[in-house]
Amino acid sequence: MTRALWVDPGLMTGIALSYYDATTPYQLLQRWQIGRGIHGWIDWKLNVGIHLGIDELGYEKFILGQEEDAQLSGDPLAGVPIEGSIHEWGIVAGIPVMIQDRTHKGSLIGYPTPARSKAERQRVRFDWLEEHGLFEAGTGNDDSNDAITHGIVNLKIRHHVPTMRHFWPPRRRLDVVA
């Protein structure tokens, strides 16, 4: 069994702990939504995170310059020190660290052409999470919903067969009788 922790860092940081193995698809164990940027992250990491027995760490890489960044209030670079803390944790604990950028979230299911704004893309992802019993309602959970998305997308990118079959089952072939 592999225990994976995915983080969506920022002023509000979403965290998702999951597990999977050779026969088990992605399973959400717990989620957290913490505030206070790097200060909240360090408190959480020292009091909760280091005791979880994780095998993999992953996070969404912050990319400055997206159209949404211009609308941010507070510190638009709040996720950057958390990224460094995640790497330090991985190095010290000997845990592999995986990185995704925000464009990877779209590979969960893809976006329909009209879903151009951040809110529209988010709604598509969150509807999918809700269909699979993984969504937590309320804007206070947006980042933890995104952390869950990153964990599932990671396994999709790695072609983890149990996760692929669970969330994207093969389509049945309809035989046409002539």
N, C-alpha and C positions, 0 to 999 in steps of 0.2 A: 504494500500500500504506500502510495506517495502522497504526502501532505504538502499542498502548494498554497502559498500566500501571495495574493495579487493586491497591489496597492495603486490607487488613483490619487496621487499626491497633490496637495494644494493647501490653501487656507482651510478648506474643509477637505479632509482626506478620507476616502473610502477604502475599506479593507475587506477582503473576502478570503476566508480559509476554506479550502476544499480538499478532497482526496479523490484519487483514482488509482486503478491498477490495471493489470493485463486483461482483466475480465469485467471491470467495473467502470462505467462512464463517470464523468464529472459529477461529484456529489458535493453540494454546499453544506459545510459544517456550521459555519458561523460568519456573521458579518458585523462590521463596525463602521460607524460614521463619526469621526472625531474632528474637533475644531482646533483652533489656535496654531495652525501651521506647524512649523518645526517643533515648537514647544509641546503641542498636543501629541505629535508623533513620538517624540522622545519619551514622554510620560507613558504613552501606550506601549511602546516597544519594551521599556524597562519593566513595566508592571504586568504586562500581558504577553506581548509578542515573543519574547525570548523563552517563554515557558511552554510554547505550543508544539515543540518538537517537529518543526517543518523541514522538508527535504528540498524545496524549491522556493525561490523568491522571484517575483516579477513585478514590474510597474510600467505605467504609461509614461513615456518620455515627454517632458514638456517641450513644446515648440512655440517659441515666441514669434509673433507676426501673423497669426491667423486672424481673420476678421473678428472673431469673437473676443480676442484678447483686448481689443480697443474698448470693449464694453465692460471690462473687469473693474471692480472697485477693490480697494485694498492693495495688497502687494501682488502684482501680476507675476512675480517670480517666486511665489511662496513654495512651489513644489520642488524647486531646484535643490535646496539644502536637504530635503527629504530624500531625494535621489541619492545624494552622497551618503546619507546615513544608511540607506538600504544596501549600497555597495559595501560599506564598511562592515555591516552585519554579515553579509555574505562572505566576505574575505575572512573575517575573524572566525566565523562558525564553519567555514568550508562548505557553504551552501551555494549552488549555482544561481546566478542572477540573470533573468531574462528581461529584455526590454521590448516594448511595443511603442509605436507612436500612435497618435490619436486616429490616424487613418485606418488602422487595423480593426477598429470597432465596426467599421462598415462591412467587414468580411463575415460578420456573424450571420447575416442573412441578405446583405445588399440593401441598397436604398432604392425606392422607386424614384423615377425622374423628378416628380414634384417635391421630394424631400431635400430641399436645398439649404434651409436654415439649420442652425444647430438644434433648435427646438424641434423641428420636424424630424431630423435624423434621430434625435434622442427618443422621440415618441415611437418611432419604428422599432428601435432596439428594446425599449421598455415594454412595448406590447408583446414582443417575442418572449422576453423574460417572464412576463405575466402568464402567457400561454403555457409556460413550462414550470410554473409555480416558484419562480426565483425572484420575482419582483417585490419590492417593498415600496408602498406608495408614500408620497410626500416628497417635497423638494429637499427636505433634510436627509433623504436617502439617495439622492441622485448619484453621488460619488461612489457609494457602496454598490449600487446597481451597475455602475461602470466597471468597478473592480471585478464583479462577477463576470461581466461581459469579457473582460480581458482574459480571465482564467479559461473560459470556454473557448474563446478564439485561439488562445495558445494551443490548446489540445487539437483544435480543428486544423491549424497550420501544421502541427506535427503529425497529422493523420492518425490520431489515437482512435483506433477502430471502434472500441466500445462507445466512446463519446459520439463518434460520427454516426453510428447505427442508432443510438438513442435519440439524438436531436435531429438528425437528417437521415431517417431510414431510407433504404433503397426503395425506389418506386417499383411497384409491381408491374411486370410486363403483361400487357393484355394481348393474348393470342387472338388473332383475327381468324375466324373460320370462313373459308371461301365458299 
